[in-house]
Amino acid sequence: MYLRKIDGPRAVTLPDGRMLTRADLPARDTGRWVASRKARLLLGIASGLISRERAIADYGLSEEELASWERLAARHGCKGLRAISIQKYRQP
């Protein structure tokens, strides 16, 4: 069996004991970002499974977009990442 060489780990163990692998991350051609996919990508970045720069390059995100997701997730959790909650969570 051949394993493609990648940068970083293939799997990480989260603090609650669950395993997060590269297969658990959203597909690279994701066009519709729902809250659960955003949260999964942020979890991968926070756990060291994928670097921030690699996520930006692979998923075609901007620095500002990813930073806003991180801010909203830190303040409001997964509910803050929902697009329908823009008025509720993104007011200054």
C-alpha positions in Angstrom: 0.0 0.0 0.0 1.3 3.4 -0.9 0.7 6.5 1.3 1.1 9.9 -0.2 3.6 12.1 1.6 1.9 15.0 3.3 3.0 17.8 5.6 2.0 17.3 9.2 0.2 14.4 10.9 -2.4 12.2 9.4 -4.5 12.0 12.6 -4.6 13.8 15.9 -6.2 12.9 19.2 -8.5 15.6 20.6 -8.6 16.5 24.3 -11.9 14.6 24.7 -10.3 11.4 23.3 -11.8 11.5 19.8 -9.6 11.1 16.8 -9.6 13.6 14.0 -8.1 12.6 10.6 -7.5 14.3 7.3 -10.5 12.4 5.9 -12.7 14.2 8.5 -11.9 17.6 7.1 -14.2 19.1 4.4 -13.5 18.3 0.8 -11.2 20.7 -0.9 -13.8 21.6 -3.5 -16.3 22.6 -0.9 -18.5 25.4 -2.3 -21.2 25.7 0.4 -19.7 26.3 3.8 -22.2 25.3 6.5 -21.5 25.8 10.2 -20.5 22.2 10.8 -17.9 22.3 8.0 -16.5 25.5 9.2 -16.3 24.1 12.8 -14.6 21.0 11.5 -11.9 23.0 9.6 -11.3 25.3 12.6 -10.9 22.2 14.8 -8.4 20.8 12.4 -6.4 24.0 12.5 -6.6 24.3 16.3 -5.5 20.7 16.8 -2.5 21.0 14.4 -3.9 18.6 11.8 -3.7 21.3 9.1 -1.8 24.6 9.1 -3.6 27.8 8.8 -1.7 28.7 5.6 -2.4 25.3 4.1 -6.2 25.6 4.9 -6.3 29.0 3.2 -4.5 27.7 0.1 -6.5 24.4 -0.1 -9.9 25.8 0.5 -9.5 29.1 -1.3 -10.3 31.2 1.7 -9.1 34.7 2.6 -7.2 35.6 5.7 -10.1 37.9 6.8 -12.7 35.2 6.2 -10.9 32.6 8.3 -10.2 35.2 11.0 -13.8 36.1 11.2 -14.8 32.4 11.5 -12.3 32.0 14.4 -13.6 35.1 16.1 -17.2 34.1 15.8 -16.5 30.5 16.9 -14.6 31.8 20.0 -17.4 34.2 21.0 -20.5 32.3 20.1 -19.5 28.7 19.4 -20.8 26.7 16.4 -24.0 28.7 16.3 -22.1 31.9 15.5 -20.8 30.3 12.3 -24.3 29.9 10.8 -24.9 32.2 7.9 -28.5 32.8 9.0 -27.2 34.3 12.3 -25.4 37.2 10.6 -27.7 39.9 12.1 -27.7 38.3 15.5 -24.0 37.6 16.0 -22.1 40.1 13.7 -23.5 43.4 15.0 -20.8 45.6 16.5 
